[in-house]
Amino acid sequence: MSSKLDPGINGKEKEILEFLNEKTGRQFRPTKVNLELINARMKEGYTPEECRMVIAIQCRKWKNDEKMKEYLRPSTLFNRKNFNQYAGDIQQ
């Protein structure tokens, strides 16, 4: 069974995932699906810093909310539609 990553994936995706883990206190693994979600946003032109800013903003909003804190995960934060909406908060 092959789990080759997209050739465009580099260490930046893992660093962003580690930042998410630090902010949430969780332990998301650097699996193909998690890293490819992050990589896809960077291919759209978002920088690693913008990715970290989205994580930080959403953590401030959701971390202490019992209902919302479960959504502090790669599949929600780095979903194409969601991420573009969350990135809009960076300018504030």
N, CA, C and O atoms as a Tinker XYZ file with bonds, in Angstrom:
   368  protein
     1  N      0.851000   -1.186000    0.000000    73     2
     2  CA     0.000000    0.000000    0.000000    64     1     3
     3  C      0.883000    1.230000    0.000000    63     2     4     5
     4  O      1.706000    1.401000    0.899000    81     3
     5  N      0.726000    2.075000   -0.977000    73     3     6
     6  CA     1.542000    3.275000   -1.115000    64     5     7
     7  C      0.845000    4.467000   -0.482000    63     6     8     9
     8  O     -0.363000    4.654000   -0.633000    81     7
     9  N      1.622000    5.265000    0.226000    73     7    10
    10  CA     1.061000    6.483000    0.803000    64     9    11
    11  C      1.898000    7.677000    0.377000    63    10    12    13
    12  O      2.163000    8.581000    1.170000    81    11
    13  N      2.310000    7.670000   -0.882000    73    11    14
    14  CA     3.135000    8.753000   -1.401000    64    13    15
    15  C      2.387000   10.069000   -1.318000    63    14    16    17
    16  O      1.198000   10.157000   -1.624000    81    15
    17  N      3.112000   11.080000   -0.899000    73    15    18
    18  CA     2.551000   12.413000   -0.813000    64    17    19
    19  C      2.685000   13.115000   -2.147000    63    18    20    21
    20  O      3.514000   12.747000   -2.979000    81    19
    21  N      1.868000   14.121000   -2.340000    73    19    22
    22  CA     1.981000   14.992000   -3.499000    64    21    23
    23  C      3.426000   15.485000   -3.564000    63    22    24    25
    24  O      3.961000   15.922000   -2.545000    81    23
    25  N      4.062000   15.430000   -4.709000    73    23    26
    26  CA     5.452000   15.862000   -4.799000    64    25    27
    27  C      5.669000   17.318000   -4.397000    63    26    28    29
    28  O      6.798000   17.712000   -4.105000    81    27
    29  N      4.613000   18.120000   -4.379000    73    27    30
    30  CA     4.738000   19.519000   -3.990000    64    29    31
    31  C      4.749000   19.731000   -2.489000    63    30    32    33
    32  O      4.969000   20.851000   -2.028000    81    31
    33  N      4.520000   18.692000   -1.726000    73    31    34
    34  CA     4.479000   18.815000   -0.265000    64    33    35
    35  C      5.897000   18.860000    0.277000    63    34    36    37
    36  O      6.756000   18.060000   -0.094000    81    35
    37  N      6.115000   19.823000    1.170000    73    35    38
    38  CA     7.431000   19.949000    1.793000    64    37    39
    39  C      7.249000   20.097000    3.302000    63    38    40    41
    40  O      6.158000   19.851000    3.817000    81    39
    41  N      8.259000   20.481000    3.990000    73    39    42
    42  CA     8.207000   20.578000    5.442000    64    41    43
    43  C      7.286000   21.656000    5.972000    63    42    44    45
    44  O      6.902000   21.612000    7.141000    81    43
    45  N      6.920000   22.622000    5.148000    73    43    46
    46  CA     6.062000   23.709000    5.612000    64    45    47
    47  C      4.691000   23.198000    6.053000    63    46    48    49
    48  O      4.126000   23.699000    7.026000    81    47
    49  N      4.162000   22.217000    5.351000    73    47    50
    50  CA     2.859000   21.664000    5.723000    64    49    51
    51  C      2.935000   21.011000    7.101000    63    50    52    53
    52  O      2.027000   21.168000    7.917000    81    51
    53  N      4.011000   20.283000    7.356000    73    51    54
    54  CA     4.185000   19.640000    8.663000    64    53    55
    55  C      4.320000   20.684000    9.763000    63    54    56    57
    56  O      3.782000   20.511000   10.857000    81    55
    57  N      5.041000   21.771000    9.474000    73    55    58
    58  CA     5.193000   22.842000   10.458000    64    57    59
    59  C      3.845000   23.476000   10.794000    63    58    60    61
    60  O      3.576000   23.784000   11.955000    81    59
    61  N      3.010000   23.669000    9.797000    73    59    62
    62  CA     1.685000   24.244000   10.018000    64    61    63
    63  C      0.836000   23.280000   10.841000    63    62    64    65
    64  O      0.123000   23.703000   11.751000    81    63
    65  N      0.907000   21.990000   10.528000    73    63    66
    66  CA     0.168000   20.996000   11.296000    64    65    67
    67  C      0.659000   20.963000   12.744000    63    66    68    69
    68  O     -0.148000   20.836000   13.665000    81    67
    69  N      1.957000   21.074000   12.953000    73    67    70
    70  CA     2.508000   21.126000   14.315000    64    69    71
    71  C      2.014000   22.369000   15.048000    63    70    72    73
    72  O      1.739000   22.309000   16.246000    81    71
    73  N      1.901000   23.488000   14.346000    73    71    74
    74  CA     1.372000   24.718000   14.943000    64    73    75
    75  C     -0.073000   24.495000   15.381000    63    74    76    77
    76  O     -0.465000   24.914000   16.470000    81    75
    77  N     -0.864000   23.836000   14.532000    73    75    78
    78  CA    -2.250000   23.515000   14.900000    64    77    79
    79  C     -2.273000   22.650000   16.150000    63    78    80    81
    80  O     -3.077000   22.889000   17.051000    81    79
    81  N     -1.416000   21.664000   16.217000    73    79    82
    82  CA    -1.354000   20.795000   17.391000    64    81    83
    83  C     -0.986000   21.583000   18.650000    63    82    84    85
    84  O     -1.564000   21.365000   19.715000    81    83
    85  N     -0.027000   22.494000   18.521000    73    83    86
    86  CA     0.370000   23.319000   19.665000    64    85    87
    87  C     -0.798000   24.175000   20.153000    63    86    88    89
    88  O     -1.053000   24.261000   21.354000    81    87
    89  N     -1.495000   24.799000   19.227000    73    87    90
    90  CA    -2.592000   25.707000   19.580000    64    89    91
    91  C     -3.800000   24.979000   20.159000    63    90    92    93
    92  O     -4.495000   25.512000   21.023000    81    91
    93  N     -4.049000   23.757000   19.681000    73    91    94
    94  CA    -5.249000   23.031000   20.117000    64    93    95
    95  C     -4.989000   22.026000   21.227000    63    94    96    97
    96  O     -5.926000   21.566000   21.880000    81    95
    97  N     -3.721000   21.681000   21.447000    73    95    98
    98  CA    -3.410000   20.646000   22.426000    64    97    99
    99  C     -3.759000   19.257000   21.919000    63    98   100   101
   100  O     -3.862000   18.316000   22.706000    81    99
   101  N     -3.940000   19.120000   20.623000    73    99   102
   102  CA    -4.282000   17.830000   20.031000    64   101   103
   103  C     -3.074000   17.271000   19.300000    63   102   104   105
   104  O     -2.016000   17.898000   19.270000    81   103
   105  N     -3.229000   16.098000   18.713000    73   103   106
   106  CA    -2.098000   15.451000   18.056000    64   105   107
   107  C     -2.498000   14.920000   16.687000    63   106   108   109
   108  O     -2.525000   13.711000   16.454000    81   107
   109  N     -2.806000   15.841000   15.792000    73   107   110
   110  CA    -3.102000   15.434000   14.418000    64   109   111
   111  C     -1.815000   14.941000   13.787000    63   110   112   113
   112  O     -0.756000   15.551000   13.934000    81   111
   113  N     -1.923000   13.844000   13.094000    73   111   114
   114  CA    -0.744000   13.220000   12.502000    64   113   115
   115  C     -0.490000   13.767000   11.098000    63   114   116   117
   116  O     -1.420000   14.184000   10.409000    81   115
   117  N      0.764000   13.760000   10.687000    73   115   118
   118  CA     1.100000   14.249000    9.349000    64   117   119
   119  C      0.762000   13.221000    8.268000    63   118   120   121
   120  O      1.636000   12.734000    7.552000    81   119
   121  N     -0.519000   12.910000    8.174000    73   119   122
   122  CA    -0.984000   11.944000    7.180000    64   121   123
   123  C     -1.140000   12.625000    5.829000    63   122   124   125
   124  O     -1.165000   13.852000    5.730000    81   123
   125  N     -1.242000   11.820000    4.816000    73   123   126
   126  CA    -1.391000   12.328000    3.453000    64   125   127
   127  C     -2.573000   13.294000    3.357000    63   126   128   129
   128  O     -2.430000   14.385000    2.805000    81   127
   129  N     -3.717000   12.916000    3.876000    73   127   130
   130  CA    -4.908000   13.769000    3.746000    64   129   131
   131  C     -4.723000   15.101000    4.472000    63   130   132   133
   132  O     -5.097000   16.140000    3.929000    81   131
   133  N     -4.163000   15.101000    5.669000    73   131   134
   134  CA    -3.958000   16.349000    6.409000    64   133   135
   135  C     -2.976000   17.265000    5.701000    63   134   136   137
   136  O     -3.226000   18.463000    5.566000    81   135
   137  N     -1.860000   16.708000    5.250000    73   135   138
   138  CA    -0.840000   17.524000    4.590000    64   137   139
   139  C     -1.309000   18.028000    3.232000    63   138   140   141
   140  O     -0.987000   19.151000    2.844000    81   139
   141  N     -2.054000   17.226000    2.519000    73   139   142
   142  CA    -2.539000   17.655000    1.205000    64   141   143
   143  C     -3.572000   18.767000    1.308000    63   142   144   145
   144  O     -3.651000   19.618000    0.421000    81   143
   145  N     -4.374000   18.774000    2.387000    73   143   146
   146  CA    -5.320000   19.873000    2.592000    64   145   147
   147  C     -4.565000   21.189000    2.760000    63   146   148   149
   148  O     -4.924000   22.200000    2.157000    81   147
   149  N     -3.533000   21.170000    3.570000    73   147   150
   150  CA    -2.729000   22.365000    3.812000    64   149   151
   151  C     -2.017000   22.778000    2.525000    63   150   152   153
   152  O     -1.997000   23.956000    2.166000    81   151
   153  N     -1.438000   21.802000    1.840000    73   151   154
   154  CA    -0.727000   22.068000    0.599000    64   153   155
   155  C     -1.647000   22.691000   -0.447000    63   154   156   157
   156  O     -1.234000   23.590000   -1.180000    81   155
   157  N     -2.869000   22.225000   -0.520000    73   155   158
   158  CA    -3.818000   22.758000   -1.505000    64   157   159
   159  C     -4.078000   24.238000   -1.275000    63   158   160   161
   160  O     -4.209000   24.998000   -2.234000    81   159
   161  N     -4.155000   24.655000   -0.019000    73   159   162
   162  CA    -4.380000   26.075000    0.272000    64   161   163
   163  C     -3.159000   26.897000   -0.126000    63   162   164   165
   164  O     -3.295000   28.018000   -0.615000    81   163
   165  N     -1.973000   26.343000    0.082000    73   163   166
   166  CA    -0.767000   27.076000   -0.305000    64   165   167
   167  C     -0.643000   27.137000   -1.824000    63   166   168   169
   168  O     -0.140000   28.127000   -2.357000    81   167
   169  N     -1.085000   26.114000   -2.523000    73   167   170
   170  CA    -1.082000   26.160000   -3.989000    64   169   171
   171  C     -2.034000   27.230000   -4.508000    63   170   172   173
   172  O     -1.858000   27.742000   -5.613000    81   171
   173  N     -3.042000   27.566000   -3.707000    73   171   174
   174  CA    -3.973000   28.635000   -4.079000    64   173   175
   175  C     -3.365000   30.018000   -3.833000    63   174   176   177
   176  O     -3.946000   31.036000   -4.210000    81   175
   177  N     -2.197000   30.045000   -3.201000    73   175   178
   178  CA    -1.518000   31.316000   -2.999000    64   177   179
   179  C     -1.417000   31.778000   -1.557000    63   178   180   181
   180  O     -0.823000   32.821000   -1.284000    81   179
   181  N     -1.984000   31.022000   -0.632000    73   179   182
   182  CA    -1.856000   31.390000    0.777000    64   181   183
   183  C     -0.464000   31.048000    1.281000    63   182   184   185
   184  O      0.109000   30.027000    0.900000    81   183
   185  N      0.073000   31.896000    2.131000    73   183   186
   186  CA     1.404000   31.676000    2.682000    64   185   187
   187  C      1.318000   30.850000    3.960000    63   186   188   189
   188  O      0.251000   30.764000    4.568000    81   187
   189  N      2.429000   30.240000    4.375000    73   187   190
   190  CA     2.429000   29.529000    5.656000    64   189   191
   191  C      2.020000   30.447000    6.812000    63   190   192   193
   192  O      1.330000   30.013000    7.735000    81   191
   193  N      2.440000   31.697000    6.764000    73   191   194
   194  CA     2.066000   32.654000    7.818000    64   193   195
   195  C      0.556000   32.873000    7.843000    63   194   196   197
   196  O     -0.041000   32.935000    8.918000    81   195
   197  N     -0.064000   32.990000    6.675000    73   195   198
   198  CA    -1.523000   33.151000    6.617000    64   197   199
   199  C     -2.223000   31.912000    7.159000    63   198   200   201
   200  O     -3.254000   32.021000    7.823000    81   199
   201  N     -1.674000   30.739000    6.882000    73   199   202
   202  CA    -2.251000   29.502000    7.422000    64   201   203
   203  C     -2.197000   29.511000    8.949000    63   202   204   205
   204  O     -3.168000   29.149000    9.613000    81   203
   205  N     -1.057000   29.926000    9.498000    73   203   206
   206  CA    -0.929000   29.999000   10.957000    64   205   207
   207  C     -1.871000   31.054000   11.539000    63   206   208   209
   208  O     -2.425000   30.864000   12.621000    81   207
   209  N     -2.050000   32.158000   10.826000    73   207   210
   210  CA    -2.960000   33.200000   11.304000    64   209   211
   211  C     -4.400000   32.704000   11.349000    63   210   212   213
   212  O     -5.129000   33.002000   12.296000    81   211
   213  N     -4.815000   31.950000   10.334000    73   211   214
   214  CA    -6.161000   31.380000   10.331000    64   213   215
   215  C     -6.324000   30.451000   11.535000    63   214   216   217
   216  O     -7.340000   30.499000   12.228000    81   215
   217  N     -5.331000   29.614000   11.779000    73   215   218
   218  CA    -5.388000   28.707000   12.935000    64   217   219
   219  C     -5.516000   29.515000   14.221000    63   218   220   221
   220  O     -6.366000   29.210000   15.058000    81   219
   221  N     -4.692000   30.531000   14.390000    73   219   222
   222  CA    -4.705000   31.332000   15.611000    64   221   223
   223  C     -6.050000   32.035000   15.813000    63   222   224   225
   224  O     -6.587000   32.048000   16.921000    81   223
   225  N     -6.584000   32.612000   14.749000    73   223   226
   226  CA    -7.865000   33.320000   14.837000    64   225   227
   227  C     -8.985000   32.356000   15.216000    63   226   228   229
   228  O     -9.783000   32.640000   16.109000    81   227
   229  N     -9.039000   31.211000   14.529000    73   227   230
   230  CA   -10.114000   30.258000   14.813000    64   229   231
   231  C     -9.968000   29.666000   16.213000    63   230   232   233
   232  O    -10.969000   29.383000   16.871000    81   231
   233  N     -8.744000   29.478000   16.669000    73   231   234
   234  CA    -8.535000   28.982000   18.030000    64   233   235
   235  C     -9.055000   29.987000   19.051000    63   234   236   237
   236  O     -9.703000   29.609000   20.027000    81   235
   237  N     -8.771000   31.264000   18.826000    73   235   238
   238  CA    -9.286000   32.289000   19.751000    64   237   239
   239  C    -10.805000   32.266000   19.791000    63   238   240   241
   240  O    -11.403000   32.443000   20.852000    81   239
   241  N    -11.433000   32.049000   18.639000    73   239   242
   242  CA   -12.892000   32.046000   18.558000    64   241   243
   243  C    -13.506000   30.780000   19.155000    63   242   244   245
   244  O    -14.535000   30.846000   19.827000    81   243
   245  N    -12.884000   29.640000   18.912000    73   243   246
   246  CA   -13.543000   28.367000   19.184000    64   245   247
   247  C    -12.977000   27.543000   20.334000    63   246   248   249
   248  O    -13.671000   26.665000   20.846000    81   247
   249  N    -11.758000   27.792000   20.752000    73   247   250
   250  CA   -11.101000   26.888000   21.692000    64   249   251
   251  C    -11.864000   26.714000   23.007000    63   250   252   253
   252  O    -11.863000   25.624000   23.579000    81   251
   253  N    -12.503000   27.757000   23.483000    73   251   254
   254  CA   -13.228000   27.670000   24.748000    64   253   255
   255  C    -14.719000   27.421000   24.569000    63   254   256   257
   256  O    -15.482000   27.491000   25.533000    81   255
   257  N    -15.132000   27.135000   23.354000    73   255   258
   258  CA   -16.533000   26.851000   23.043000    64   257   259
   259  C    -16.688000   25.336000   22.899000    63   258   260   261
   260  O    -16.179000   24.743000   21.949000    81   259
   261  N    -17.389000   24.720000   23.839000    73   259   262
   262  CA   -17.530000   23.260000   23.841000    64   261   263
   263  C    -18.072000   22.721000   22.519000    63   262   264   265
   264  O    -17.653000   21.656000   22.068000    81   263
   265  N    -18.986000   23.435000   21.907000    73   263   266
   266  CA   -19.593000   22.971000   20.659000    64   265   267
   267  C    -18.635000   23.123000   19.477000    63   266   268   269
   268  O    -18.578000   22.254000   18.607000    81   267
   269  N    -17.886000   24.222000   19.443000    73   267   270
   270  CA   -17.080000   24.535000   18.265000    64   269   271
   271  C    -15.655000   24.000000   18.313000    63   270   272   273
   272  O    -15.042000   23.813000   17.262000    81   271
   273  N    -15.110000   23.748000   19.498000    73   271   274
   274  CA   -13.696000   23.360000   19.567000    64   273   275
   275  C    -13.384000   22.058000   18.833000    63   274   276   277
   276  O    -12.241000   21.831000   18.435000    81   275
   277  N    -14.388000   21.205000   18.651000    73   275   278
   278  CA   -14.145000   19.972000   17.902000    64   277   279
   279  C    -13.840000   20.240000   16.430000    63   278   280   281
   280  O    -13.285000   19.385000   15.741000    81   279
   281  N    -14.202000   21.429000   15.954000    73   279   282
   282  CA   -13.965000   21.770000   14.556000    64   281   283
   283  C    -12.573000   22.354000   14.310000    63   282   284   285
   284  O    -12.236000   22.708000   13.180000    81   283
   285  N    -11.776000   22.454000   15.356000    73   283   286
   286  CA   -10.384000   22.891000   15.200000    64   285   287
   287  C     -9.566000   21.696000   14.743000    63   286   288   289
   288  O     -8.782000   21.125000   15.501000    81   287
   289  N     -9.769000   21.336000   13.486000    73   287   290
   290  CA    -9.112000   20.163000   12.895000    64   289   291
   291  C     -8.803000   20.472000   11.434000    63   290   292   293
   292  O     -9.435000   21.336000   10.827000    81   291
   293  N     -7.833000   19.765000   10.879000    73   291   294
   294  CA    -7.436000   20.058000    9.488000    64   293   295
   295  C     -8.579000   19.985000    8.484000    63   294   296   297
   296  O     -8.655000   20.824000    7.586000    81   295
   297  N     -9.466000   19.007000    8.610000    73   295   298
   298  CA   -10.522000   18.845000    7.610000    64   297   299
   299  C    -11.506000   20.008000    7.600000    63   298   300   301
   300  O    -12.126000   20.282000    6.572000    81   299
   301  N    -11.658000   20.691000    8.724000    73   299   302
   302  CA   -12.530000   21.865000    8.771000    64   301   303
   303  C    -11.762000   23.125000    8.409000    63   302   304   305
   304  O    -12.193000   23.891000    7.546000    81   303
   305  N    -10.638000   23.342000    9.056000    73   303   306
   306  CA    -9.899000   24.587000    8.858000    64   305   307
   307  C     -9.352000   24.732000    7.443000    63   306   308   309
   308  O     -9.347000   25.832000    6.890000    81   307
   309  N     -8.896000   23.636000    6.859000    73   307   310
   310  CA    -8.247000   23.712000    5.549000    64   309   311
   311  C     -9.131000   23.248000    4.401000    63   310   312   313
   312  O     -8.658000   23.074000    3.279000    81   311
   313  N    -10.401000   23.051000    4.679000    73   311   314
   314  CA   -11.371000   22.819000    3.616000    64   313   315
   315  C    -11.373000   24.069000    2.742000    63   314   316   317
   316  O    -11.349000   25.184000    3.262000    81   315
   317  N    -11.402000   23.902000    1.448000    73   315   318
   318  CA   -11.250000   25.038000    0.517000    64   317   319
   319  C    -12.231000   26.169000    0.822000    63   318   320   321
   320  O    -11.826000   27.319000    0.990000    81   319
   321  N    -13.494000   25.847000    0.892000    73   319   322
   322  CA   -14.526000   26.871000    1.120000    64   321   323
   323  C    -14.348000   27.525000    2.489000    63   322   324   325
   324  O    -14.375000   28.751000    2.602000    81   323
   325  N    -14.168000   26.718000    3.515000    73   323   326
   326  CA   -14.013000   27.247000    4.873000    64   325   327
   327  C    -12.790000   28.142000    4.983000    63   326   328   329
   328  O    -12.869000   29.252000    5.509000    81   327
   329  N    -11.659000   27.658000    4.486000    73   327   330
   330  CA   -10.414000   28.402000    4.644000    64   329   331
   331  C    -10.518000   29.782000    4.020000    63   330   332   333
   332  O    -10.072000   30.766000    4.610000    81   331
   333  N    -11.099000   29.862000    2.842000    73   331   334
   334  CA   -11.243000   31.151000    2.174000    64   333   335
   335  C    -12.079000   32.119000    3.013000    63   334   336   337
   336  O    -11.800000   33.317000    3.041000    81   335
   337  N    -13.098000   31.606000    3.694000    73   335   338
   338  CA   -13.903000   32.446000    4.577000    64   337   339
   339  C    -13.095000   32.863000    5.808000    63   338   340   341
   340  O    -13.098000   34.034000    6.188000    81   339
   341  N    -12.411000   31.914000    6.421000    73   339   342
   342  CA   -11.620000   32.231000    7.610000    64   341   343
   343  C    -10.491000   33.206000    7.298000    63   342   344   345
   344  O    -10.162000   34.064000    8.117000    81   343
   345  N     -9.904000   33.077000    6.127000    73   343   346
   346  CA    -8.809000   33.971000    5.744000    64   345   347
   347  C     -9.282000   35.415000    5.634000    63   346   348   349
   348  O     -8.482000   36.339000    5.779000    81   347
   349  N    -10.559000   35.617000    5.382000    73   347   350
   350  CA   -11.114000   36.960000    5.352000    64   349   351
   351  C    -10.985000   37.680000    6.678000    63   350   352   353
   352  O    -10.974000   38.910000    6.713000    81   351
   353  N    -10.886000   36.939000    7.767000    73   351   354
   354  CA   -10.743000   37.545000    9.097000    64   353   355
   355  C     -9.323000   38.036000    9.368000    63   354   356   357
   356  O     -9.104000   38.784000   10.320000    81   355
   357  N     -8.368000   37.633000    8.557000    73   355   358
   358  CA    -6.977000   38.036000    8.770000    64   357   359
   359  C     -6.838000   39.549000    8.692000    63   358   360   361
   360  O     -6.055000   40.132000    9.442000    81   359
   361  N     -7.566000   40.184000    7.817000    73   359   362
   362  CA    -7.436000   41.623000    7.598000    64   361   363
   363  C     -7.950000   42.458000    8.767000    63   362   364   365
   364  O     -7.631000   43.642000    8.872000    81   363
   365  N     -8.736000   41.852000    9.636000    73   363   366
   366  CA    -9.335000   42.614000   10.733000    64   365   367
   367  C     -8.341000   42.971000   11.800000    63   366   368
   368  O     -8.700000   43.612000   12.788000    81   367
